[in-house]
Amino acid sequence: MSFVRRAATVLAATTALTAGLALPALAHVTIQPGTAEAGGFTKVAFRVPNERDDASTTKIEVSFPADHPLAFVSVKPVPGWKVKVTEGKLPAPVKTEYGDLEEAVTKVVWSGGKIAPGEFQEFEVSMGQLPKDVDSLSFPTKQTYSGGEVVDWSDAPKTDGTEAEHPAPLLKLVPAADKGAAAATTAPAVAPSVSPVAAGTASSSDSSDGTARLLGGAGLVVGIVGVVVGFLGLRRRPSA
């Protein structure tokens, strides 16, 4: 019994520790999907879960990178929420494929709505052109609750690989895929060729199988009829 109690205690402690490590991660403000192709355009959603039992989230403030500004930013309306997009002048013009960029979006704020306890909301943004010279973009976010509490999700990733207490939403940038190579690789799988002979054989096989089943069924009916007729004949035969 002593061994069983010790095992139960260790199991309970392990479960509590695992839950304690996992639950905070579920409550983080994140960006979905977490990756995008460098040099292109993308649509992402800032996923905001409510992590309080006694208050609702009423405001979300997302800061956009100033060191790698994005020339094009547009937001998707969220029912029940007001949105304000703030642009600011950059310290120095940034050269892009579309010319020198002197102003860019610095902040997007959603307010007036409510994310109740146990719920989450997604705020979608279309943006680009994503830079090619970095491997990620950080979007520090402030989450305001109805009780006045403000949670600042702005911690940078730790160098030792462990998770920060309040990590900022991070968009990882990956090299653009070779569209030509991808098309060549997937083309046979998308449009497989079918041999006319094989198709004809399959059709013929299906037809033969159906015919055999029909003949078999007809034979069974004839056999049953024969048995019934014979039985009736025996009953009518006069006894000697």
C-alpha positions in Angstrom: 0.0 0.0 0.0 2.9 2.3 0.8 4.3 1.8 -2.8 0.8 2.5 -4.3 0.5 5.7 -2.3 3.9 6.9 -3.3 3.2 6.1 -7.0 -0.2 8.0 -6.8 1.6 11.0 -5.2 4.2 11.1 -7.9 1.5 10.8 -10.6 -0.5 13.6 -9.1 2.5 15.9 -8.9 3.5 15.1 -12.4 0.0 15.8 -13.7 -0.2 19.1 -11.8 3.2 20.2 -13.2 2.2 19.3 -16.7 -1.1 21.2 -16.4 0.7 24.2 -14.9 3.1 24.3 -17.9 0.5 23.7 -20.6 -2.4 25.9 -19.5 -0.6 29.2 -19.7 0.6 28.4 -23.2 -3.0 27.9 -24.3 -3.8 31.4 -23.1 -1.2 33.2 -25.1 -2.1 35.7 -27.8 -0.8 34.1 -31.0 -0.7 34.7 -34.7 -2.3 32.1 -37.0 -0.8 30.6 -39.1 2.6 31.1 -37.5 4.6 31.1 -40.8 4.5 32.9 -44.1 6.7 33.2 -47.2 9.3 35.9 -47.1 8.9 38.5 -49.7 5.3 37.9 -50.3 1.8 38.8 -48.9 -0.2 36.9 -46.4 -3.3 36.9 -44.3 -3.0 36.2 -40.6 -5.3 36.1 -37.6 -4.4 37.4 -34.2 -6.0 34.8 -31.9 -6.9 36.2 -28.5 -8.2 33.9 -25.8 -9.7 35.3 -22.6 -7.7 33.9 -19.7 -9.7 35.5 -16.8 -12.7 34.0 -15.1 -14.1 37.2 -13.7 -13.5 39.7 -16.6 -13.9 40.0 -20.4 -11.4 41.2 -22.9 -12.5 44.6 -24.3 -9.5 45.9 -26.2 -6.7 44.6 -28.3 -3.7 46.7 -29.4 -1.2 45.3 -31.9 2.0 47.1 -32.7 3.5 46.5 -36.1 7.3 46.3 -36.7 8.9 49.7 -37.3 12.3 48.2 -38.2 10.7 46.2 -41.1 7.6 48.3 -42.0 4.9 46.8 -44.1 3.7 48.9 -47.1 0.2 47.3 -47.3 -2.0 46.5 -44.3 -5.8 46.0 -44.4 -8.1 44.6 -41.7 -11.2 42.4 -41.9 -14.2 43.8 -40.0 -15.2 41.9 -36.8 -18.9 42.2 -35.8 -19.3 44.1 -32.6 -15.8 45.6 -32.7 -14.5 49.0 -33.8 -11.0 49.1 -35.5 -8.5 51.9 -35.7 -5.5 51.7 -38.0 -2.7 54.2 -37.1 0.0 55.2 -39.6 3.2 56.9 -38.7 6.2 58.5 -40.4 9.2 56.3 -40.5 12.6 57.6 -39.2 14.1 57.1 -42.6 12.5 56.0 -46.0 12.6 52.3 -46.6 13.2 51.1 -50.2 10.7 48.6 -51.5 9.8 47.1 -54.9 7.0 49.7 -55.0 9.3 52.7 -54.3 10.5 54.4 -51.1 8.2 53.9 -48.1 8.0 57.0 -45.9 4.9 56.0 -43.8 3.6 52.7 -42.6 1.1 51.2 -40.2 2.4 51.3 -36.7 -0.6 50.1 -34.7 -4.0 48.5 -35.1 -6.5 48.7 -32.2 -9.8 46.7 -31.8 -12.2 47.9 -29.1 -15.8 48.0 -28.1 -16.4 44.3 -28.3 -16.2 41.6 -25.7 -14.4 38.3 -25.3 -16.1 36.6 -22.4 -14.4 34.1 -20.1 -13.9 30.7 -21.8 -14.0 32.3 -25.2 -11.6 33.5 -27.9 -11.7 35.8 -30.9 -9.6 36.1 -34.1 -8.8 39.5 -35.7 -7.7 39.0 -39.3 -5.2 41.2 -41.1 -3.9 41.1 -44.7 -0.4 42.5 -45.0 2.8 42.7 -47.1 5.2 42.9 -48.6 7.0 40.8 -46.0 10.8 41.3 -45.7 13.4 38.9 -47.1 16.3 39.7 -44.8 14.9 38.5 -41.5 13.5 35.1 -40.3 10.7 36.5 -38.2 8.5 39.5 -37.3 7.3 40.3 -33.8 3.9 41.9 -33.1 3.8 43.1 -29.4 0.2 43.1 -28.3 -1.7 44.6 -25.3 -4.8 42.9 -24.0 -7.1 45.0 -21.9 -9.8 43.5 -19.6 -13.0 44.9 -18.4 -11.6 45.3 -14.9 -8.8 47.6 -16.1 -6.0 45.0 -16.2 -3.7 45.2 -19.2 -1.6 42.2 -20.1 1.4 43.1 -22.3 2.4 40.3 -24.7 5.7 41.7 -25.8 8.5 39.4 -24.4 11.1 38.4 -27.0 12.0 34.7 -27.5 14.5 33.5 -25.0 17.9 32.5 -26.2 17.9 29.2 -24.3 14.8 28.0 -26.1 12.5 28.2 -23.1 9.2 30.2 -23.5 8.9 33.7 -22.2 6.2 34.6 -19.6 4.4 36.9 -22.0 5.7 36.1 -25.5 4.8 38.5 -28.3 3.0 37.0 -31.3 5.7 35.9 -33.7 5.4 35.4 -37.4 8.2 33.1 -38.8 9.3 33.8 -42.3 10.3 30.9 -44.6 11.9 30.9 -48.0 9.4 31.1 -50.9 8.7 27.8 -52.5 9.8 27.1 -56.1 6.4 27.3 -57.8 7.7 25.7 -61.0 9.3 22.7 -59.2 6.3 22.3 -57.0 3.9 22.2 -60.0 6.2 19.7 -61.8 6.3 17.5 -58.8 2.6 17.5 -58.0 1.2 17.4 -61.6 1.2 13.6 -62.0 -0.5 13.2 -58.7 -3.1 15.8 -59.5 -4.0 14.5 -62.9 -3.2 10.8 -63.1 -3.5 9.2 -66.5 -5.9 6.3 -66.9 -5.3 3.6 -69.5 -8.3 3.2 -71.9 -7.6 -0.5 -71.8 -7.7 -0.7 -68.1 -10.9 1.4 -68.0 -12.5 -0.9 -70.6 -11.4 -4.0 -68.6 -12.9 -2.6 -65.5 -16.2 -1.7 -67.2 -16.3 -5.2 -68.8 -15.6 -6.8 -65.5 -18.4 -4.9 -63.8 -20.8 -5.8 -66.6 -19.9 -9.5 -66.5 -20.3 -9.5 -62.7 -23.7 -8.0 -62.9 -24.8 -10.4 -65.6 -23.6 -13.4 -63.5 -25.5 -12.2 -60.5 -28.7 -11.7 -62.6 -28.5 -15.2 -64.0 -27.7 -16.7 -60.6 -30.8 -15.0 -59.2 -33.0 -16.2 -62.0 -31.7 -19.8 -61.5 -32.5 -19.6 -57.8 -36.1 -18.5 -58.5 -36.6 -21.3 -61.1 -35.3 -23.8 -58.6 -37.6 -22.7 -55.9 -40.6 -22.8 -58.3 -39.6 -26.4 -59.2 -39.4 -27.5 -55.6 -42.9 -26.0 -54.9 -44.4 -27.7 -58.0 -42.9 -31.0 -57.1 -44.2 -30.8 -53.5 -47.7 -30.1 -54.7 -47.6 -33.0 -57.1 -46.7 -35.4 -54.4 -49.6 -34.2 -52.2 -52.1 -34.8 -55.1 -50.9 -38.3 -55.9 -53.6 -40.9 -54.8 -52.5 -43.4 -52.2 -52.3 -47.1 -53.3 
